[in-house]
Amino acid sequence: MRASLIQIGVNPDESIEARRLRAASLVREQRGADLVVLPELWPVGAFAYESFATEAESLDGPTYEAMSKAAADAGVWLHAGSIVERDPDGPLYNTSLVFSPDGELARTYRKIHRFGFDQGEAVMMGAGEELVTVRLPEATLGLATCYDLRFPELFRGLVDAGATVLVIPAGWPARRREHWTLLARARAVENQSYVLACGTAGTHAGVEQAGHSIVVDPWGEVLAVAGPAEETLTVDLDPAKVTETREQFPALKDRRLGLPAPGNRR
Ligand SMILES: NC(=O)CCC(=O)C(=O)O
Protein backbone atom coordinates (compact mmCIF):
# COMPACT_ATOMS: atom_id res chain seq x y z
CA MET A 1 0.00 0.00 0.00
CA ARG A 2 1.69 3.18 -1.20
CA ALA A 3 1.02 6.40 0.77
CA SER A 4 2.08 9.93 -0.19
CA LEU A 5 2.08 12.75 2.36
CA ILE A 6 2.05 16.22 0.81
CA GLN A 7 3.67 18.65 3.25
CA ILE A 8 2.44 21.76 1.48
CA GLY A 9 3.80 25.22 2.30
CA VAL A 10 1.29 27.70 3.74
CA ASN A 11 2.60 31.23 3.30
CA PRO A 12 0.85 34.61 3.08
CA ASP A 13 2.35 35.42 -0.34
CA GLU A 14 0.11 32.80 -1.97
CA SER A 15 -3.66 33.21 -2.26
CA ILE A 16 -5.93 30.46 -1.00
CA GLU A 17 -7.23 29.91 -4.53
CA ALA A 18 -3.70 29.55 -5.90
CA ARG A 19 -2.83 27.09 -3.11
CA ARG A 20 -5.94 25.05 -3.89
CA LEU A 21 -4.91 24.76 -7.53
CA ARG A 22 -1.38 23.83 -6.54
CA ALA A 23 -2.57 21.24 -4.00
CA ALA A 24 -4.83 19.68 -6.63
CA SER A 25 -1.95 19.47 -9.05
CA LEU A 26 0.31 17.90 -6.39
CA VAL A 27 -2.40 15.30 -5.69
CA ARG A 28 -2.66 14.51 -9.43
CA GLU A 29 1.10 13.90 -9.50
CA GLN A 30 0.61 11.07 -6.99
CA ARG A 31 -1.14 8.75 -9.47
CA GLY A 32 0.02 5.23 -8.58
CA ALA A 33 -0.29 5.81 -4.84
CA ASP A 34 -3.13 4.13 -2.94
CA LEU A 35 -3.54 6.91 -0.38
CA VAL A 36 -2.60 10.60 -0.49
CA VAL A 37 -2.67 12.83 2.60
CA LEU A 38 -2.73 16.64 2.91
CA PRO A 39 -2.29 18.57 6.20
CA GLU A 40 -4.67 20.38 8.56
CA LEU A 41 -6.36 23.60 7.37
CA TRP A 42 -3.87 24.04 4.50
CA PRO A 43 -6.18 26.36 2.51
CA VAL A 44 -6.35 29.06 5.20
CA GLY A 45 -3.59 28.11 7.68
CA ALA A 46 -4.15 26.48 11.07
CA PHE A 47 -3.17 29.64 12.97
CA ALA A 48 -4.84 32.22 10.67
CA TYR A 49 -7.65 32.69 13.17
CA GLU A 50 -8.64 36.10 11.78
CA SER A 51 -9.52 34.45 8.43
CA PHE A 52 -11.48 31.48 9.78
CA ALA A 53 -14.92 33.09 9.52
CA THR A 54 -14.37 34.69 6.11
CA GLU A 55 -12.77 31.60 4.56
CA ALA A 56 -15.17 29.03 6.06
CA GLU A 57 -16.63 26.66 3.45
CA SER A 58 -19.55 24.32 3.25
CA LEU A 59 -18.86 20.61 2.79
CA ASP A 60 -19.49 21.02 -0.95
CA GLY A 61 -17.45 24.24 -1.22
CA PRO A 62 -14.34 25.07 -3.29
CA THR A 63 -11.93 22.73 -1.48
CA TYR A 64 -14.39 19.87 -1.85
CA GLU A 65 -14.73 20.65 -5.59
CA ALA A 66 -10.98 20.80 -6.21
CA MET A 67 -10.11 17.73 -4.10
CA SER A 68 -12.93 15.56 -5.42
CA LYS A 69 -11.71 16.11 -8.98
CA ALA A 70 -8.06 15.63 -8.02
CA ALA A 71 -8.81 12.31 -6.25
CA ALA A 72 -10.74 11.05 -9.27
CA ASP A 73 -8.10 12.22 -11.76
CA ALA A 74 -5.32 10.54 -9.76
CA GLY A 75 -7.45 7.47 -8.92
CA VAL A 76 -6.38 7.57 -5.26
CA TRP A 77 -7.94 7.57 -1.82
CA LEU A 78 -7.42 11.15 -0.71
CA HIS A 79 -7.36 12.40 2.86
CA ALA A 80 -7.65 16.04 1.78
CA GLY A 81 -6.62 17.43 5.16
CA SER A 82 -9.10 19.75 6.81
CA ILE A 83 -11.11 22.87 6.04
CA VAL A 84 -12.88 25.43 8.19
CA GLU A 85 -16.39 24.03 7.80
CA ARG A 86 -19.37 26.34 8.01
CA ASP A 87 -22.26 24.32 9.35
CA PRO A 88 -25.42 26.19 8.31
CA ASP A 89 -27.07 25.21 11.60
CA GLY A 90 -24.13 25.51 13.96
CA PRO A 91 -20.61 26.81 14.64
CA LEU A 92 -17.47 26.47 12.53
CA TYR A 93 -15.66 23.14 12.64
CA ASN A 94 -12.17 21.94 11.74
CA THR A 95 -13.32 19.18 9.39
CA SER A 96 -11.31 16.62 7.46
CA LEU A 97 -12.52 15.31 4.11
CA VAL A 98 -11.73 11.82 2.79
CA PHE A 99 -12.44 11.00 -0.86
CA SER A 100 -12.59 7.62 -2.55
CA PRO A 101 -10.75 7.07 -5.87
CA ASP A 102 -13.90 7.93 -7.84
CA GLY A 103 -13.99 11.36 -6.18
CA GLU A 104 -16.90 10.61 -3.82
CA LEU A 105 -16.74 12.18 -0.35
CA ALA A 106 -16.42 8.96 1.67
CA ARG A 107 -16.16 10.34 5.24
CA THR A 108 -15.70 13.55 7.18
CA TYR A 109 -14.12 13.99 10.62
CA ARG A 110 -14.61 17.00 12.88
CA LYS A 111 -11.55 17.57 15.07
CA ILE A 112 -12.41 16.51 18.61
CA HIS A 113 -9.74 18.37 20.64
CA ARG A 114 -9.58 22.06 19.71
CA PHE A 115 -6.28 23.84 20.17
CA GLY A 116 -5.71 27.22 21.86
CA PHE A 117 -6.92 26.83 25.48
CA ASP A 118 -9.08 29.94 25.89
CA GLN A 119 -8.41 31.51 22.47
CA GLY A 120 -8.20 30.78 18.73
CA GLU A 121 -9.62 27.51 17.50
CA ALA A 122 -10.72 26.48 21.00
CA VAL A 123 -13.22 29.32 21.19
CA MET A 124 -13.96 29.85 17.48
CA MET A 125 -14.85 26.31 16.52
CA GLY A 126 -17.18 23.60 17.70
CA ALA A 127 -15.79 20.25 18.90
CA GLY A 128 -16.34 17.03 16.99
CA GLU A 129 -18.09 14.34 18.99
CA GLU A 130 -17.55 11.26 16.86
CA LEU A 131 -14.67 8.84 16.24
CA VAL A 132 -14.21 8.16 12.53
CA THR A 133 -12.63 5.23 10.70
CA VAL A 134 -12.50 4.63 6.95
CA ARG A 135 -12.31 1.15 5.40
CA LEU A 136 -9.90 0.94 2.48
CA PRO A 137 -9.26 -2.33 0.62
CA GLU A 138 -5.88 -2.82 2.37
CA ALA A 139 -6.33 -1.10 5.75
CA THR A 140 -8.67 0.75 8.05
CA LEU A 141 -7.79 4.40 8.59
CA GLY A 142 -8.34 6.00 12.01
CA LEU A 143 -8.72 9.77 11.73
CA ALA A 144 -7.36 12.42 14.09
CA THR A 145 -6.19 16.03 13.63
CA CYS A 146 -3.10 17.80 15.03
CA TYR A 147 -3.72 18.58 18.75
CA ASP A 148 -5.67 15.27 18.95
CA LEU A 149 -2.21 13.66 18.85
CA ARG A 150 -1.79 14.55 22.53
CA PHE A 151 -4.81 12.48 23.64
CA PRO A 152 -3.94 8.76 23.61
CA GLU A 153 -7.46 7.64 24.59
CA LEU A 154 -8.76 8.89 21.24
CA PHE A 155 -6.37 6.58 19.40
CA ARG A 156 -7.28 3.58 21.59
CA GLY A 157 -10.87 4.21 20.63
CA LEU A 158 -9.87 4.17 16.96
CA VAL A 159 -7.92 0.94 17.38
CA ASP A 160 -10.88 -0.64 19.19
CA ALA A 161 -12.96 0.37 16.15
CA GLY A 162 -10.54 -1.52 13.86
CA ALA A 163 -8.00 1.14 12.80
CA THR A 164 -4.66 -0.12 11.50
CA VAL A 165 -3.33 3.13 9.99
CA LEU A 166 -3.67 6.33 12.05
CA VAL A 167 -3.77 9.41 9.82
CA ILE A 168 -2.99 12.77 11.44
CA PRO A 169 -3.02 15.94 9.34
CA ALA A 170 -1.56 18.86 11.28
CA GLY A 171 -0.42 22.45 11.34
CA TRP A 172 2.17 21.91 14.08
CA PRO A 173 4.48 24.78 15.11
CA ALA A 174 8.25 24.46 14.80
CA ARG A 175 8.78 25.35 18.46
CA ARG A 176 7.15 22.08 19.58
CA ARG A 177 8.64 19.87 16.87
CA GLU A 178 10.14 17.42 19.36
CA HIS A 179 6.67 16.78 20.82
CA TRP A 180 5.34 16.06 17.32
CA THR A 181 7.96 13.44 16.52
CA LEU A 182 7.86 11.85 19.97
CA LEU A 183 4.05 11.66 20.12
CA ALA A 184 3.77 10.27 16.57
CA ARG A 185 6.12 7.43 17.50
CA ALA A 186 4.37 6.85 20.83
CA ARG A 187 0.96 6.56 19.14
CA ALA A 188 2.43 4.01 16.69
CA VAL A 189 4.10 1.91 19.39
CA GLU A 190 1.27 1.87 21.93
CA ASN A 191 -1.37 1.14 19.27
CA GLN A 192 0.77 -1.17 17.13
CA SER A 193 -0.41 0.76 14.07
CA TYR A 194 1.08 2.73 11.23
CA VAL A 195 1.10 6.48 11.84
CA LEU A 196 0.97 8.90 8.91
CA ALA A 197 1.42 12.40 10.35
CA CYS A 198 1.36 15.14 7.70
CA GLY A 199 2.20 18.72 8.69
CA THR A 200 2.55 21.99 6.81
CA ALA A 201 5.68 23.91 5.84
CA GLY A 202 6.15 27.68 5.73
CA THR A 203 5.14 30.46 8.12
CA HIS A 204 1.65 31.93 8.41
CA ALA A 205 0.11 34.27 10.98
CA GLY A 206 3.64 34.61 12.37
CA VAL A 207 3.82 30.91 13.32
CA GLU A 208 6.68 28.96 11.78
CA GLN A 209 5.51 25.48 10.92
CA ALA A 210 7.47 22.38 11.91
CA GLY A 211 7.17 20.42 8.68
CA HIS A 212 8.85 17.10 9.55
CA SER A 213 5.92 15.00 8.42
CA ILE A 214 6.59 11.48 9.58
CA VAL A 215 5.63 7.90 8.79
CA VAL A 216 6.07 5.35 11.58
CA ASP A 217 5.50 1.59 11.39
CA PRO A 218 3.66 -0.52 14.02
CA TRP A 219 6.94 -1.35 15.79
CA GLY A 220 7.81 2.35 16.13
CA GLU A 221 10.42 2.47 13.36
CA VAL A 222 10.49 5.76 11.49
CA LEU A 223 10.07 4.87 7.80
CA ALA A 224 10.36 8.42 6.49
CA VAL A 225 10.60 11.94 7.82
CA ALA A 226 10.45 15.21 5.89
CA GLY A 227 12.55 18.29 6.41
CA PRO A 228 11.11 21.71 7.28
CA ALA A 229 10.31 22.82 3.68
CA GLU A 230 7.57 21.82 1.27
CA GLU A 231 8.05 18.18 0.33
CA THR A 232 6.15 15.02 -0.55
CA LEU A 233 6.97 11.79 1.29
CA THR A 234 6.14 8.52 -0.47
CA VAL A 235 6.29 5.31 1.54
CA ASP A 236 5.25 1.70 1.00
CA LEU A 237 3.30 0.25 3.93
CA ASP A 238 2.81 -3.46 4.52
CA PRO A 239 -0.69 -3.90 5.99
CA ALA A 240 0.23 -7.44 7.18
CA LYS A 241 2.82 -5.90 9.51
CA VAL A 242 0.06 -4.62 11.79
CA THR A 243 -1.35 -8.13 12.28
CA GLU A 244 2.14 -9.62 12.67
CA THR A 245 3.17 -7.06 15.28
CA ARG A 246 -0.06 -7.49 17.24
CA GLU A 247 0.32 -11.30 17.16
CA GLN A 248 4.03 -11.46 17.96
CA PHE A 249 3.90 -8.89 20.79
CA PRO A 250 0.26 -9.01 21.92
CA ALA A 251 0.37 -6.15 24.45
CA LEU A 252 -3.01 -4.80 23.36
CA LYS A 253 -4.55 -8.01 24.74
CA ASP A 254 -3.13 -7.27 28.20
CA ARG A 255 -5.13 -4.12 28.74
CA ARG A 256 -6.90 -3.91 32.11
CA LEU A 257 -10.07 -1.96 31.59
CA GLY A 258 -12.64 -0.98 34.22
CA LEU A 259 -10.32 -0.98 37.25
CA PRO A 260 -11.91 0.67 40.29
CA ALA A 261 -10.91 4.19 41.40
CA PRO A 262 -8.00 4.41 43.93
CA GLY A 263 -9.01 3.24 47.40
CA ASN A 264 -7.23 3.47 50.76
CA ARG A 265 -5.37 0.15 50.63
CA ARG A 266 -1.92 0.23 52.31
N1 LIG B 1 -3.33 23.13 15.18
C1 LIG B 1 -3.07 22.49 16.30
O1 LIG B 1 -3.85 21.67 16.74
C2 LIG B 1 -1.77 22.83 16.96
C3 LIG B 1 -1.41 21.87 18.07
C4 LIG B 1 -0.17 22.29 18.80
O2 LIG B 1 0.43 23.30 18.47
C5 LIG B 1 0.31 21.45 19.90
O3 LIG B 1 -0.38 20.50 20.30
O4 LIG B 1 1.40 21.74 20.40
The ligand as a MOL file (V3000), in Angstrom:
LIG
                    3D

  0  0  0     0  0            999 V3000
M  V30 BEGIN CTAB
M  V30 COUNTS 10 9 0 0 0
M  V30 BEGIN ATOM
M  V30 1 N -3.3340 23.1250 15.1810 0
M  V30 2 C -3.0720 22.4890 16.2970 0
M  V30 3 O -3.8520 21.6670 16.7380 0
M  V30 4 C -1.7740 22.8350 16.9640 0
M  V30 5 C -1.4130 21.8720 18.0690 0
M  V30 6 C -0.1750 22.2860 18.7960 0
M  V30 7 O 0.4340 23.2960 18.4650 0
M  V30 8 C 0.3120 21.4500 19.8990 0
M  V30 9 O -0.3800 20.5010 20.2980 0
M  V30 10 O 1.4020 21.7450 20.4010 0
M  V30 END ATOM
M  V30 BEGIN BOND
M  V30 1 1 1 2
M  V30 2 2 2 3
M  V30 3 1 2 4
M  V30 4 1 4 5
M  V30 5 1 5 6
M  V30 6 2 6 7
M  V30 7 1 6 8
M  V30 8 2 8 9
M  V30 9 1 8 10
M  V30 END BOND
M  V30 END CTAB
M  END
